[in-house]
Amino acid sequence: MMPGRSEQPSASSRMQSTGTMVFGVTYLGIFLLAPSDLSQYASLTADWWAWLSGAVVVASALAFFVGGLSRRVELLAPVAYVCAAAYLLVAVAWFIGWTGQSGADSSASAFDFGLVFLPQVGSCVLVLCDRIAAAVVNLLVAGGLSLFAAAIVSGGADWTDFVSAFWALSLASIYLVICWAVMSGARRFDERRRAAGAQTAELLQSRVRDAERRRLDAMVHDRLIALLMALRPGPLSEGFRWAMGSVLDEIANWSTDTGTGRDQVAATEFVQRLRVSVDELGSGLDIETIVTAPRDAEYPAAAADAIVDAVGEAVRNFHRHAGPGAAGAIRCGVEPDRLSAVVVDDGVGFDPAAVPAHRIGVALGILERMRQLEGGSSRVVSEPGHGTRVELMWVQSGVRP
């Protein structure tokens, strides 16, 4: 038993996990590198506030780091909410424990560590988790309370403090925008990767269906030829009747099956399927595709299937009967209202009127197949010594050929 293959994490989830770890380290680094800023706030409030604020900052930093390290992105948003609420509680607690005095330290500014950076870290993590509204509200509320406390610490609020507050919040908002832009880019990358993966899977499924269809077609084709060659004058045995009926039933299902399970096929998929079909049948024929239809143009699946299968029959005939040293080419046209294919070779050729009755590959696999297709037409032109030309055409209903 083969081990299961783990799914590759998305770019957005990796960005969320890594970014949260980085912000956790930043959160703790600000606290450890700027202890004097915290002391300015602690000097005007009760002693317990310093211990509470320190514990909240350290616990939040560790929560961010561990949450990102776990790679469990579904836990990051709850962690960010809890940490943001915890810091908001610290900001509110400062006013509860405030002694009522004003500081006289004019060096305290709106860019102190508790003023901008700590509320901003929680908001940035919320942005990484796609909680934009919560991030903005947290920055305005927690940052505003920190600004108010900073004004008290600096000796009172005046108009310069309001200007500083505006620029401080504007600076913090820039980092939120950067986080949003990074996550938007990661999500666009994930969407393109998912789309490419879905297209690849669809193409692989189409190849599998085409290969299976060709295998079954060849099986039915060979069984019918074998039965016709075994046919002798006189009454048919019961077993022979049953075998013939079974093959004819399979032919009936084969001639009406669309193959893809869908109503429409894109122009690019039709060209790809035609190339894959020809390549799988062997080398020796060059393929030229002329596409004048838009890339998103779609065609009936029955028409695409019929032309792909008819081209496949013509290619099989080339490999079987064109002779050694023969060369061939395929020209496929994809227009807004029609599909066409021409298969030509310079092989030994043949007289279509002289083909024995049991040689039904061209009659059934090409001419009859296209005749049963609404809007389909075909022509086989060949002459001994002058190669063969097979022309296939499907025209949308209501459009002149």
C-alpha positions as CSV (number, residue, x, y, z in Angstrom):
1,M,0.0,0.0,0.0
2,M,1.5,3.3,-1.1
3,P,1.6,6.1,1.5
4,G,-0.9,8.9,1.0
5,R,0.4,12.1,-0.6
6,S,0.0,15.2,1.6
7,E,-1.5,18.2,0.0
8,Q,0.8,21.1,-0.6
9,P,0.0,24.1,1.5
10,S,-1.2,27.1,-0.3
11,A,0.9,30.3,-0.6
12,S,-1.7,32.3,1.4
13,S,-1.6,29.8,4.3
14,R,2.3,29.8,4.3
15,M,2.2,33.6,4.3
16,Q,-0.2,33.6,7.2
17,S,1.8,31.2,9.3
18,T,5.2,32.8,8.5
19,G,3.9,36.3,8.9
20,T,2.3,35.5,12.3
21,M,5.6,34.1,13.6
22,V,7.5,37.2,12.4
23,F,5.0,39.5,14.1
24,G,5.2,37.4,17.3
25,V,9.0,38.0,17.3
26,T,8.5,41.6,16.5
27,Y,6.0,42.0,19.4
28,L,8.4,40.6,21.9
29,G,11.3,42.5,20.4
30,I,9.6,45.8,20.8
31,F,8.9,45.0,24.4
32,L,12.4,43.9,25.2
33,L,14.2,46.7,23.3
34,A,12.1,49.6,24.6
35,P,11.6,49.1,28.4
36,S,12.1,52.8,29.1
37,D,9.0,53.6,27.1
38,L,6.9,51.3,29.2
39,S,8.3,52.9,32.4
40,Q,6.9,56.3,31.3
41,Y,3.4,54.8,31.4
42,A,3.9,52.8,34.5
43,S,5.1,55.8,36.5
44,L,1.6,57.4,36.5
45,T,-0.4,54.3,37.3
46,A,-0.6,51.6,40.0
47,D,2.2,49.1,40.3
48,W,0.1,46.2,39.1
49,W,-0.3,47.7,35.6
50,A,3.3,47.2,34.8
51,W,3.1,43.5,35.6
52,L,-0.2,43.1,33.8
53,S,1.1,44.9,30.6
54,G,4.3,42.9,30.6
55,A,2.5,39.6,31.0
56,V,0.1,40.4,28.2
57,V,2.8,41.5,25.8
58,V,4.9,38.4,26.4
59,A,2.0,36.0,26.3
60,S,0.7,37.6,23.1
61,A,4.1,37.4,21.4
62,L,4.4,33.7,22.4
63,A,0.9,33.0,21.2
64,F,1.6,34.5,17.8
65,F,4.9,32.6,17.4
66,V,3.5,29.3,18.5
67,G,0.3,29.7,16.4
68,G,2.3,30.5,13.3
69,L,4.7,27.6,14.0
70,S,1.9,25.1,14.3
71,R,0.8,25.9,10.7
72,R,-2.8,25.6,11.7
73,V,-4.1,28.7,10.0
74,E,-7.7,28.1,11.3
75,L,-6.4,29.0,14.8
76,L,-4.6,32.2,13.8
77,A,-7.7,34.5,13.7
78,P,-8.9,33.5,17.2
79,V,-5.4,34.0,18.5
80,A,-5.3,37.4,16.9
81,Y,-8.7,38.4,18.3
82,V,-7.7,37.3,21.8
83,C,-4.3,39.1,21.7
84,A,-5.9,42.3,20.3
85,A,-8.5,42.2,23.0
86,A,-5.9,41.6,25.7
87,Y,-3.9,44.7,24.6
88,L,-7.1,46.7,24.6
89,L,-7.7,45.6,28.1
90,V,-4.2,46.8,29.0
91,A,-4.9,50.2,27.5
92,V,-8.2,50.5,29.4
93,A,-6.5,49.2,32.6
94,W,-4.0,52.1,32.4
95,F,-6.8,54.6,32.9
96,I,-8.2,52.5,35.7
97,G,-4.9,52.4,37.5
98,W,-4.0,56.0,36.6
99,T,-3.1,58.1,39.7
100,G,-4.6,61.3,38.2
101,Q,-1.2,63.0,37.8
102,S,0.2,64.3,34.5
103,G,3.8,63.6,33.5
104,A,6.3,66.3,32.8
105,D,8.5,64.4,30.4
106,S,8.3,66.3,27.2
107,S,10.4,63.7,25.5
108,A,7.5,61.3,25.4
109,S,6.1,61.3,21.8
110,A,3.4,59.8,19.8
111,F,5.8,57.2,18.4
112,D,6.5,55.4,21.7
113,F,6.4,51.7,21.7
114,G,3.0,51.4,23.4
115,L,1.5,54.1,21.2
116,V,1.8,52.6,17.7
117,F,3.7,49.3,17.4
118,L,1.9,47.0,19.8
119,P,-1.7,47.8,18.6
120,Q,-0.4,47.7,15.0
121,V,1.0,44.2,15.4
122,G,-2.3,42.7,16.4
123,S,-4.0,44.5,13.6
124,C,-1.5,43.2,11.1
125,V,-2.1,39.6,12.1
126,L,-5.9,40.3,11.7
127,V,-5.2,41.5,8.2
128,L,-3.3,38.3,7.5
129,C,-6.4,36.4,8.6
130,D,-8.6,38.5,6.3
131,R,-10.3,40.3,9.2
132,I,-9.9,43.8,7.7
133,A,-12.7,45.6,9.5
134,A,-11.6,44.2,12.9
135,A,-8.0,45.2,12.2
136,V,-9.0,48.8,11.5
137,V,-11.2,49.0,14.5
138,N,-8.5,47.6,16.7
139,L,-5.9,50.1,15.4
140,L,-8.2,53.1,15.9
141,V,-9.5,52.1,19.4
142,A,-6.4,50.6,20.9
143,G,-4.1,53.1,19.2
144,G,-6.4,56.0,20.2
145,L,-6.3,55.0,23.9
146,S,-2.5,54.7,23.7
147,L,-2.3,58.1,22.1
148,F,-4.4,59.6,24.9
149,A,-2.2,58.0,27.5
150,A,0.9,59.3,25.8
151,A,-0.5,62.8,25.8
152,I,-1.0,62.5,29.6
153,V,2.5,61.2,30.1
154,S,4.0,64.0,28.0
155,G,2.3,66.7,30.2
156,G,-1.1,67.3,28.6
157,A,-2.7,67.3,25.2
158,D,-2.5,70.2,22.8
159,W,-2.9,70.6,19.0
160,T,0.5,69.1,18.3
161,D,-0.5,65.9,20.0
162,F,-3.5,65.6,17.7
163,V,-1.3,66.1,14.7
164,S,1.1,63.5,16.0
165,A,-1.8,61.1,16.6
166,F,-3.0,61.5,13.0
167,W,0.4,60.8,11.6
168,A,1.0,57.9,13.9
169,L,-2.2,56.2,12.9
170,S,-1.5,57.0,9.2
171,L,1.9,55.3,9.5
172,A,0.4,52.3,11.2
173,S,-2.3,52.1,8.4
174,I,0.5,51.8,5.8
175,Y,1.7,48.6,7.3
176,L,-1.9,47.2,7.3
177,V,-2.1,48.1,3.6
178,I,1.2,46.3,2.9
179,C,-0.1,43.2,4.7
180,W,-3.3,43.3,2.7
181,A,-1.4,43.6,-0.6
182,V,0.9,40.7,0.3
183,M,-2.1,38.5,1.1
184,S,-4.0,39.5,-2.0
185,G,-1.1,38.6,-4.1
186,A,-0.7,35.2,-2.4
187,R,-4.5,34.5,-2.9
188,R,-4.3,35.4,-6.6
189,F,-1.3,33.0,-6.9
190,D,-3.4,30.3,-5.2
191,E,-6.3,30.9,-7.5
192,R,-4.1,30.7,-10.6
193,R,-2.5,27.5,-9.3
194,R,-5.9,25.9,-8.6
195,A,-7.1,26.9,-12.0
196,A,-4.0,25.4,-13.6
197,G,-4.4,22.2,-11.5
198,A,-8.0,21.9,-12.5
199,Q,-7.2,22.4,-16.2
200,T,-4.4,19.8,-16.0
201,A,-6.7,17.3,-14.2
202,E,-9.4,17.9,-16.8
203,L,-6.9,17.4,-19.6
204,L,-5.6,14.2,-18.1
205,Q,-9.2,12.9,-17.7
206,S,-9.9,13.8,-21.3
207,R,-6.8,11.9,-22.4
208,V,-7.9,8.8,-20.4
209,R,-11.4,9.0,-21.9
210,D,-10.0,9.4,-25.4
211,A,-7.6,6.5,-25.0
212,E,-10.4,4.3,-23.6
213,R,-12.7,5.3,-26.4
214,R,-10.2,4.6,-29.1
215,R,-9.4,1.2,-27.4
216,L,-13.1,0.3,-27.5
217,D,-13.5,1.6,-31.0
218,A,-10.6,-0.5,-32.2
219,M,-12.0,-3.5,-30.4
220,V,-15.4,-3.2,-32.0
221,H,-13.8,-2.4,-35.4
222,D,-11.6,-5.6,-35.2
223,R,-14.4,-7.8,-34.0
224,L,-16.7,-6.7,-36.8
225,I,-14.0,-7.3,-39.4
226,A,-13.3,-10.7,-37.9
227,L,-17.0,-11.6,-38.0
228,L,-17.3,-10.4,-41.7
229,M,-14.3,-12.4,-42.7
230,A,-15.7,-15.5,-41.0
231,L,-19.0,-15.1,-42.8
232,R,-19.7,-18.0,-45.2
233,P,-22.7,-18.7,-47.6
234,G,-25.6,-20.5,-46.0
235,P,-27.6,-20.2,-42.8
236,L,-26.1,-18.4,-39.8
237,S,-25.5,-20.3,-36.6
238,E,-27.1,-19.1,-33.4
239,G,-23.7,-18.2,-31.9
240,F,-22.8,-16.2,-35.0
241,R,-26.1,-14.3,-34.8
242,W,-25.5,-13.5,-31.2
243,A,-22.0,-12.3,-31.8
244,M,-23.1,-10.2,-34.7
245,G,-25.9,-8.6,-32.7
246,S,-23.6,-7.8,-29.9
247,V,-21.2,-6.0,-32.2
248,L,-24.0,-4.1,-33.9
249,D,-25.3,-3.0,-30.5
250,E,-21.9,-1.7,-29.5
251,I,-21.6,0.2,-32.8
252,A,-25.0,1.8,-32.2
253,N,-23.8,3.0,-28.8
254,W,-20.4,4.0,-30.2
255,S,-22.0,6.2,-32.9
256,T,-24.1,8.2,-30.5
257,D,-21.7,8.5,-27.6
258,T,-20.3,12.0,-27.1
259,G,-17.3,10.7,-25.2
260,T,-16.6,13.7,-22.9
261,G,-19.8,13.7,-20.8
262,R,-20.2,17.4,-21.5
263,D,-22.2,19.5,-24.0
264,Q,-19.5,21.9,-25.0
265,V,-15.7,21.7,-25.6
266,A,-13.4,24.7,-25.6
267,A,-11.4,25.5,-28.7
268,T,-8.1,25.1,-26.9
269,E,-9.2,21.7,-25.5
270,F,-10.3,20.5,-29.0
271,V,-6.8,21.3,-30.4
272,Q,-5.1,19.7,-27.5
273,R,-7.1,16.5,-27.8
274,L,-6.5,16.3,-31.5
275,R,-2.8,16.6,-31.0
276,V,-2.7,14.1,-28.2
277,S,-4.8,11.6,-30.2
278,V,-2.5,11.9,-33.2
279,D,0.7,11.6,-31.1
280,E,-0.6,8.5,-29.4
281,L,-1.2,6.8,-32.7
282,G,2.5,7.2,-33.8
283,S,4.8,9.6,-35.5
284,G,5.0,10.4,-39.2
285,L,2.5,13.2,-39.6
286,D,3.0,16.9,-39.0
287,I,0.2,18.8,-37.4
288,E,-0.7,22.4,-38.3
289,T,-3.5,24.2,-36.4
290,I,-5.0,27.5,-37.6
291,V,-7.1,29.0,-34.8
292,T,-9.1,32.1,-35.7
293,A,-11.7,31.6,-33.0
294,P,-11.4,33.2,-29.5
295,R,-9.6,31.1,-26.9
296,D,-12.9,30.8,-24.9
297,A,-15.0,29.7,-28.0
298,E,-16.9,26.5,-27.4
299,Y,-18.2,23.8,-29.7
300,P,-20.6,20.9,-29.4
301,A,-18.8,17.9,-27.8
302,A,-20.4,15.6,-30.4
303,A,-18.7,17.6,-33.2
304,A,-15.3,17.7,-31.5
305,D,-15.5,14.0,-30.7
306,A,-16.5,13.1,-34.3
307,I,-13.6,15.0,-35.9
308,V,-11.0,13.8,-33.4
309,D,-12.1,10.2,-33.9
310,A,-12.4,10.5,-37.7
311,V,-8.9,12.0,-37.8
312,G,-7.7,9.1,-35.7
313,E,-9.2,6.6,-38.1
314,A,-7.5,8.4,-41.0
315,V,-4.2,8.3,-39.2
316,R,-4.6,4.6,-38.4
317,N,-5.2,4.0,-42.1
318,F,-2.1,6.0,-43.0
319,H,0.1,3.9,-40.7
320,R,-1.5,0.6,-42.0
321,H,-1.7,1.3,-45.7
322,A,0.3,4.3,-46.9
323,G,3.4,2.2,-47.4
324,P,7.0,2.5,-46.2
325,G,8.6,5.9,-46.6
326,A,5.2,7.7,-46.9
327,A,4.8,11.1,-45.3
328,G,1.7,12.9,-44.2
329,A,0.3,16.0,-42.7
330,I,-2.7,17.2,-40.8
331,R,-4.2,20.7,-41.0
332,C,-6.8,21.6,-38.5
333,G,-8.9,24.8,-38.7
334,V,-10.8,26.2,-35.7
335,E,-13.1,29.1,-36.7
336,P,-15.9,30.8,-34.7
337,D,-18.6,28.8,-36.5
338,R,-16.9,25.7,-37.8
339,L,-14.2,23.0,-37.2
340,S,-12.3,21.3,-40.0
341,A,-9.4,18.9,-40.5
342,V,-7.6,17.6,-43.5
343,V,-5.4,14.6,-43.5
344,V,-3.1,14.1,-46.5
345,D,-0.3,11.7,-47.4
346,D,1.9,10.8,-50.4
347,G,1.5,7.1,-49.9
348,V,0.4,4.4,-52.3
349,G,-3.2,5.6,-52.4
350,F,-6.2,3.5,-53.4
351,D,-9.3,3.5,-55.5
352,P,-12.2,4.2,-53.0
353,A,-14.7,2.5,-55.4
354,A,-12.6,-0.7,-55.5
355,V,-12.4,-1.1,-51.7
356,P,-13.8,-4.6,-50.7
357,A,-17.0,-4.7,-48.7
358,H,-15.2,-6.0,-45.6
359,R,-12.9,-3.0,-45.5
360,I,-15.2,-0.8,-43.5
361,G,-12.7,1.5,-41.7
362,V,-13.1,4.5,-44.1
363,A,-16.8,3.8,-44.6
364,L,-17.8,3.5,-41.0
365,G,-14.9,5.3,-39.1
366,I,-14.9,8.4,-41.3
367,L,-17.7,8.8,-43.8
368,E,-20.6,7.4,-41.8
369,R,-19.4,9.0,-38.6
370,M,-19.4,12.4,-40.1
371,R,-22.7,11.8,-41.9
372,Q,-24.4,11.1,-38.6
373,L,-23.1,14.3,-37.1
374,E,-25.5,17.2,-37.6
375,G,-23.7,19.8,-39.7
376,G,-20.9,17.3,-40.5
377,S,-19.5,16.4,-43.9
378,S,-16.5,14.5,-45.2
379,R,-14.8,13.5,-48.4
380,V,-12.1,10.9,-49.1
381,V,-10.0,11.6,-52.3
382,S,-7.4,9.0,-53.3
383,E,-5.9,7.4,-56.4
384,P,-3.4,4.6,-56.7
385,G,0.1,6.1,-56.7
386,H,-1.1,9.6,-55.8
387,G,-1.7,9.4,-52.0
388,T,-4.8,10.1,-50.1
389,R,-6.7,13.2,-48.9
390,V,-9.3,13.0,-46.1
391,E,-11.4,16.2,-45.6
392,L,-13.6,16.6,-42.5
393,M,-15.9,19.5,-41.7
394,W,-18.4,20.6,-39.1
395,V,-20.4,23.8,-39.6
396,Q,-22.6,25.3,-37.0
397,S,-26.4,25.1,-37.7
398,G,-27.6,28.0,-39.8
399,V,-24.2,28.8,-41.2
400,R,-23.5,28.2,-44.9
401,P,-20.6,25.8,-45.5
